[in-house]
Amino acid sequence: MYTEGHKVRGAKKLPLNLLDALRALDKSTVLRSALGAPLVDGFLKLKTQEWNDYSRHLTQWERTNTLDI
């Protein structure tokens, strides 16, 4: 799929990042039903905090290339 993926027609695309995946999970009635809403909600809370922590972090590349110091 990685080398030939551009040739596949009609295939659903995977989320580009954790936040997109969390949003898709939050909307999924199938997974909520299969796993249970409390488990999904707990997982979403945990991983949303992980995403927020990640988003607050500046990489060395960002420091070097985007900050006017």
N, C-alpha and C positions, 0 to 999 in steps of 0.2 A: 504494500500500500504506500510506503514512503517513496519508492522509486517510480511506481506506476500510478500513483494517486491522481495525478493530473489527467489521466485518461478515463477515469471512472466518471460516469454520468449519473446524477441523481443521488449520490451518496451524501448522507448528512455529515456536516463538518463538526469536528470536536471543538469544545470551547478553547479559546486562545489563552486563557489564564484562569487562575483559581477563582477569581471573582465571577467570571462568566459561568464557570462550572457550578458555583454555589447558587447563582441565580436560576440556572436550569434545574438544579435539584430542588430548590424551593418551590418551583412551579410543577414539579412532577407528582401527579396524583398516583401514578403507578408505583413509584418507589415509596411514597408515604404509606400507601396501602400495604405493600409487601413488607416493609421494614418497621412500620409503625411510626406515627407522627412524633412521639416523644424522642425516639432515637434520631430521626431526621432533624428535628429541631435542636437537639443537643449537639449533633455533629455540625450543623450550620452555625451555631453560636461559637463553637470552638474554632472552626476554620475561618469564620469571619474575623475573629480576633487575630488569628494568625495572619490573614491578609492585611488587616489594619496595621499590625506590627511591621510587616514587610514594606508596606507603602510609606511608612514614616522613615525608613532607612535610606540614606543616600549612599550610593555606591561610589567607589573611588573614581570611576569614569564620570559620574555626574558631578562630583566635586571638581574634577579637573576641567571638564568641558562646559559646564553650565553656570558655575558660580562666578560672579564678578568680584574677585577679591584682589 
